[in-house]
């Protein structure tokens, strides 16, 4: 649309068109991937004429803090190097929050920022009361069971659902 002749074009757009000497394009699989790629390229190259997406915001990620003794789920906008696992980026923040809400109900992984040790004796938080955490801070949860659920959560977010399904089928058989 920039290359069509127009008398009502703002001066900054006319200057942009006059400074273009070539055009490159990248084909993506979906509009969502195109938006993520556009955001990444703008952050990397910081084009002079682009006034949007220069605010430093990033798409959010779901972070599993594997660097901690009792890993937790966090929502972050920056990726740091280390043992922690990141899932995303999520272009729909609303959908990401719904996902986190569901995984907390199912896997009961903590979201608090307490520095937990092997044996904890804090008071159980509100998340435990509403069924979103297994209260490792209060010593209610077993460490190996907790880590097993963290691994299940990672498999779920990776899309490796067959591992979780087979484990659940085994548990169902044992309980039956």
Steps between C-alpha positions, in 0.01 A plus 500: 500500500797735555600475132168621362497865404317718748489877542375477859791293630663638818854638457658226713348229276615681186851519644483126587401409142773723355766324711399143402742334261389136538232290664547159663226273627474190715223242460360353824254220575241719673407854595600426858852401395518809280417723798761333717761526225414866437542573871836321512633678190392842627670433835817382324533766227308792659396654165505879492152549358321246719324676787325192639655213699798714608378509860716208609204271573532138409244226462459306825637153570412235758813430703563186708780576747695174485793677665310491832465202736120532481437636145225755446295640213554863403392729220794697362578718200878446488689173452809447715768239445512212746314183594150652494256398225300751297186438298367755255495769386127549544346758272169482687563598862143404591544148361832465682344597834219250441760233426692581819177493700417153366848357552506624859172319570619180335868480598490705824842662455585798717513861382623662823842659535600332828852359521408140582733240646472120510291516821261793522268606778333818378126543522317377187406787268168592346589317178500175701159584644349552153668190352767664285805391698604190694656709781865394493561807720302335781665160458175346376640383165767235444803632306522207254124513426528875448791463255306229316210744451745769384631255238141420397434872463807538279386206283153658478635840392738329255203319345624155610160401634541126428744471793249658737210293365688172544598595855138589582375174350748308718381686811137434406575128467675495838207675667248271331 
